[in-house]
Amino acid sequence: MQIARIVATIFDIYAILYPIFSWGFIIYILSSWVPGLRESRFGEILGRVYEPLLEPFRRIIPPLGGMLDLSPLVFIIVLQLFNYGMRSIFATIINGLLT
């Protein structure tokens, strides 16, 4: 039962960090619409976090017409799939440890 508590605690931490990470990404994407926000210190920090994650998607999916970048949309879909997978894994582990 002690291991189940540890895994549940790890899941609780994940459940706190995942929304923060997701909202940070949304803020980063929306910051491209606000002049000067990406050049601010806050925008630079977000850029250092999210640009390396977007780069592989940009290599696979080039901007449409040179302007429309769909890589953030694909990243959001992959992020959601990752979240569903992680929740399923944690639920399976915790249920297996409790039975």
QUIDA-V895149 format. One record per helix or strand of 3 or more residues. SS is the DSSP state (A for helix, B for strand). FROM is the first residue (numbers start at 1). TO is the last residue. If there is no record, write none. Layout:
((SS:FROM:TO) (SS:FROM:TO))
//
This chain:
((A:2:33) (A:41:60) (A:71:98))
//
